[in-house]
Amino acid sequence: MDDLPARFAAAAEAVKELPERPGNDDMLRLYALYKQGSVGDATGDRPGMMDFVGRAKYDAWADVAGMSQDDAMAAYIELVESLKAG
């Protein structure tokens, strides 16, 4: 049987060792998929207009609302693998 949570945790560690920092779009996608895979749908209030980074992160996470945690984990692993490949 596939151990998705273990592969997800390994991908979360592997992302720290990428040869170069991903672009902002990939960073937001990584954040959103990680949060969706580990927590589920976005919670709390959307950050205010002056919190540009917090707002972008929250919006990216909210964009994947409804995705199952397993699907988010699988998508996160796939994204990390593609970033590792270059």
Buried (B, 14 or more C-beta within 10 A) or exposed (E): EEEBEEBBEEBBEBBEEBEEEBEEEBBBBBBBBBBBBBEBEBEEEEBEEEEEEEBBBBBBBBBBEEBEBEBBBBBBBEBBEEBEEE
